Amino acid sequence: MSQQIKETVSPIVRSTYEKLMENKTIQETLKFIESDHRRTVEEQIAITEIPAPPFKEEVRARNVKKRLEDLSLSDVRMDKEGNVYGVKHGTGYGPKIFISAHLDTVFPEGTDVGVAKKGRILSAPGISDDTRGLAELLAAIRAVNQTNLPIIGDVVFGATVGEEGAGDLRGVKAFFDENKDIDGFISIDGPDVSSIIYLGTGSYRYTIIFKGDGGHSFGAFGIPSATHALGRAIAAISDFKTKEDPKTTFTVGEVWGGTSVNAIAAEAGMTVDLRSNDQTELKQLEEELLRVIHESVEAENARWESNRLTVEINRFGNRPPASQPSEAPIVEAAFGAIEKIVGKPSLVGAVSTDANHPMSLGIPSITIGLGGKSGGTHTLDEWYDPTEAYIGIQKNFLTILGLVGVEGVCEPLLGRREDT
């Protein structure tokens, strides 16, 4: 799916942000956000130093839940999946949006997450992705509270589990299974404060394990080998042909098996990642993968006139591809806010984020980038430079106000789904 180019916003969006920027109370709140910068960075450091490995986010989640409660949100809760969120109620007739950052990091249990400081630079696993998003979320709540202007729509502020890797978006999936009244979704995640991700790359992830009897390499010679079947499968996968547009990719990520050099392997396995910006292409690639897996088993059995070799196939990842026009109101709202606060917005091509799932349900959804600068994401050398990072929060704050509207200032840019 090719990237759509956008140069400007509609007159109604431009007018909305002009009204917001002219409002004295909002101007003062933008200054408050800048003055709140140090507290936001301190909060970012404190949350970073609470480990949140995959599927073990609870300690960090409870900490963020307490922070949401301290900010006087209504109905603060932790759901069954481990997401935490609360509501800032509007006047009752506008849209309801969910804005979140994700709690989990990619780093395993036991990783040292202490934050080191060198000049302006903060270094720690997860210092940016997505702990900075959590800090910006909390700062945005403080800004909305500080403004004290009546918003029209409701805003759910929250933190989700399971965004990374094998988490398979389990948090955002659970949230939208339980909450059917959400009109729009924003994820705060990723580098580049000017970026808007409005297209979602889909992925299927598999664990594939070949199983046979196994035996001595000499004494039992003549029986199927799990590693030989694995090799046949990998060779076939490496010859797949996929499209550049819509971009469709594949890789064998991990390989294991066997017990020693002089043993016919009883078990061997691999993980496979398939991705595409188009559901049809992703499904076709999946069908091709499954075909070559079964053919590899058949070929290895046939080589030794056996039927003893089998395969177990487990799909553990399912992120749906999704799209929406660049003229969608939620995209335009972020575009207009970035223009006012940051400069020229950047529409990013399809990426896999928490926004994939609600977007696939037809819910307007975007992922917007963090303030500050960062690097080394998903490595132990991850770093973050918070210089002027408050502009990310100013942009988030203005985007929220534009979407849900402010009494006496502007009407919501986002409509209610039940009205369409």
N, C-alpha and C positions, 0 to 999 in steps of 0.2 A: 504494500500500500504506500503510494508516494505521499510525501509530506505536502500539506496544503500551505500556501503562502498567504499571509494576512498582513496588510499594511496599515490598516486603521480600524476604528470601531464605528458602530452606528451612531447617528446623532443622539439617540436617547441615552446611550451609554456615556457619550461625551458630556451631555448635559447633566447627567446624574453625578458624575465625578466633579464637574465644575461646581455644582451646588454643595457637594460634600466639602470640597477644599475651601470654599468661601465661608463655611460655617466657623465661627470663632471658637466654639467649644471643641470642634474636631481639630482645629489648628492647635489648640492648647494640648489636646490629647496626643497629637503627633510629637509635640515637644516632650510630653511626659514619657512617651515610649523611649525617646533618646536618653532622657535622664534616668530611666529604669534599666539602662544597658548593663551596668555592673551587676545588679541583682540577677538579671537574666543569665549572665555568664556564670555567676556563682552557683545558680540553680543547675545549669548545664553540667558543671563539674561534679556537683553532689550526686546527680542522677547517674552520670557516667560511672561513678565509683560503686554503684549498686549492680552487681552482675545480673545479666538477663540473657543467659544462653538459650538456644532454641528449646522450646517446650518447658522452660523453667524460668518464666518471667514473673512469677507471683510476687517475689519480694519487691521488685521494682514497681510492679503494678500497685501494690498496697501503698507504697510511698507516694506514687502519683495520685492515687485515690484520695489520700489525706490532703494533698495539695489542692485538689479540686474542691474538696469540702471546705478548706480554709478560704477559698476564693468565693464562697457563698453561692455556688451553683445549686440548683434544685435537683432533687431526685438522683443524687450521686450514688452509683452502684458499681459492683463488679459482677459481670454476668457469668454464666456457667463455663464459658470458654476461657475467661480470664481477662476480657476487655474491661476497662474502667471508663466511665463517662458520666457526665451530668449535663443539665440543661440551663441555658439562659433564656427565660421566656420573653417573648415579645408581646405585642398588644393583642395577638390572637387571630389575625386574619391574613397573615403573610405566609410565605413558604417556610419549611423546616429544613435546615441544612445540618449535616454532620461534618465537622472538621476534626481531623485527627492526625497523630503521628504514631509511629509504631514503637512498641516497647522492646522488641527482641533485637539482639545482635546476632552476628554469624559465629561468634566465638564460643568455644566449648567451655564447659564448667571447669573452673580452676585457672582460667586465664587471668593474669594480673591486669586489672582495669584501673589501677591507680593513675591519676592524671599528673603528668610532668609539665612544668612550665619553663620555657626558655624564651625570654623576651616576651613578645606578644603571643608566641605560638604555644598552644596547648596540645599535648600528645597523649593519646591513650586509645586502645581498641574501643571503637564505638563512640568516640568523642563527637563525631559529626553524624554518622548514620546509625540511628536516627535520633540520638539523644539531643542534638541541637533542635530537631523538630519538636521534641517534647518541651524543651525550654521555650521555644517560640510560641507554642500552643498556650502555655501558662501565661506568658507575657501578653498574648492577645486577649486573654480573659481579663487580666488586670486593666488593659486599655479600655475594653468595653465597659467594665465597672467604673473606671475613672471618668469616662465620657458622661455617664449618667443621662444620656439621651434615650428616649424610648425607642427601641428597635421594633419593627413591625412583625417580622417573622421570628421563629424560634431558632436558636443555635444550640446544637448538641456538641459539646467539646469533649473529646475523648482520646484514649490511647488504646491501640489494638495489639493483639498478640499475633505471632505466626506469619509475619510478612516475609521473612527471609527464608530462602531455601526450601527445605522439606516442610516448613510450616504451611506452605501451600495456601496462603491467604486465609487460614482457618479462622482468624479473628474477625476479619471484615465479612467473611461469609456468614459467620454466626450472628453478627450484628444485624445484617440485613435480612436474615431469616426471621429474626425476632422483631425487628422494627420495620413495619410496612408503610410508614407514613413519612418517609424521608424524601424530600424533593430535590436534593442536590448533595454532592459529596466532594470534600476537598481533603487531599492528603498533603501534609507538609513533609517533603522528603526530597533528597537529591541536591547536588550542587547547582550553583548558578541562580542567583536571586531573581534574574529576569526570565527564567524558563517556565513554560507551561507545557505539561504533558497532557495531551487530550486524546491520544490513541493508545490502545493497549496491545502489546505483544502476548500472544497465547503460548502456553507450553504444556506438554505432557512429559512426565518423568516416570521412568520404569526401573524396577529392579528385576533382573532376569537371572534365574539360577538353573543351570543344567545339572541333572543328577543321574548317576549310574551306579553300578555295583562297585567299581574300583578294584584294584588288585596289584600284585607285583608286576613290575614292568616286563619281566622275563617269564615268570611262572604263569601269569594270568594273561599273557599276550594273546590278543584275538578278541578282546571285548571292547565295546565302545568307551571312549574317553570323554569325560565332561569338558576337559580343557580343549580337546580337539574340536568338539562341537562349538564351543565358545569361539575358537579361532575361525571356524567356518563362518559363523554369524558376523563377527567383527569385519572379516574381509568383505562380506556382502554389503554390510552397512557402509563401509568406507567408499563403495562405488555408487551410492545413491546420488541421483541428480535432482537438484531442487531449484526453485525459481529465485531470481534476484528481486523480482517485483510481482506479487508481494514477497518480501524477504522471508525465506523459509530455511531453517538450519537444523543440523543434527550433530551430535557428538556422543561417543562412548566416554563417559567421564571417569569411571572407576572399574578396575578389573581385579579379580582375585580367583584363587582356586588351587587345588592340588595339595599334597602333603609333603612330598619329597621328590628328588630328582629321579628316583627309581620306583615310582608308583604311578599306575594308571589312575588318573584323578577320578574320584567318586563324585566330586562336586566342584563346580566353577561358576562364577557369576560376573555380572557387570551392571552398571547403572547407565541409562541412556536418557539423554535430554533432546527432545524435539521441540522446535519453536517455529511459529509463523505469525504473521500479521493478519492472516486470513483463516477462518475456521475450516473452509473446504480443503485448503492446502494442508493444514495441520492434520485433518482427518485422513487424507490420502496418504500422507507420510506415515502416520500411525499404522494404517493398513499394510503398507509396504514393509514396515518394521516387523510386524507380527508374522507376515508371510515368510520372510527370510529366517526368522527364528525357528518356525516350525519346519521349514525346509532343511535347516542345519541339523536339527534332530533327526529327521528322516534320512539325510545323507550319511550321518555318522552311524546310525543303526544299520543302514543298508551296506555300508563298507564292511561291516563285520557280521552281516546276516543275523541281526539281533533286533529285539524290540525292547531292550532293557533300559535304554536311555530315555529320560523324560525331561520336561522343562516346567518350571514354575514361573509365571509371569504376573508381576504385581505393579499396577500403575499407582504410584504414590503421589503424583503431582498432576493437577488439572487446573491450570489458569486459563480462563477463556480469553481469546482475542476479542477486542471490541473497538468500536469507532464512533465518532460523532463529528458533525461539521465544525469547522473552525469558526463559523458564525453562531454556534450555540451560545445562548445567553451566559452560561457559566464561564465559557472561554472568553467571551467578550468582557465580562466583568473583571476577570483577572488581568486581561490585556489592558483595560482602561486604568486599573489601579497601578499596574507596573509603569505605565506611561507617566502617571502623575508623580510617582515616588522614586522610581529607579532610572527610567530612560526607555530605551527601545526594548520591547518584549521579544522573547525568542520562543517560537513554537517548535517544540522538540518532536522528532519522529517517534514512532511507537516504541514504548518501553513497558516492561512488566512491573507494575506497582499495585498497591492496594486499590487503586481506582479501577483496575481491570474488572473486578467482580460487579460492583454496582453499575458500571458502564454497560456491561453485558446484559444487565437487567433492564436497560433503558433509562436508568437514572443518570441525569447529567452529572459528570464526574471529571475531576482534573487532579493532577499532582503539581504543586508549585514548589519551586526551589527555595533553599535556605539562604539566609543572609550570611555574610562572611565568606571566607575562602577555606577550602579543605583539600586534602589529598591523602593518598594511601588507604583509601576506603577498602574495607574487608581485609586489611593486613594489620599486623601487630604494630606497624609504624604509622598508623592513621594519625593525622594531625588536623588542627583547626586554628584559623586566624580570625579572631572576633572583631577585627577592626571595622568600625561602622556597620556591624552586623545588624544593628537595630533597624536599618532600612527594610530588612526582610519582614520584621514584625509590623512596621508601618504599612507595608504593602499588604500583608495578611489582614490586618485590621480594616483597611480601606476596602479590600475585596469583600469581606464579611458584610460591612455596612451596605455596600452597593447591592449585594445579592438579596439581603433581607429587608432593606429599606429602613428609613429613620423617620419617625413621626415629625411632620412639619418641615422636613428637609427634602426627602425624595421617596418615591415609591420603589418597591422591590424590583430589581432587574430579573429575578428568577420567579417564574410562575409556579403555582401549586399544580402538581401532577393530576390531582383529582378534578381540577378545573379544565384540563385539556382534553 
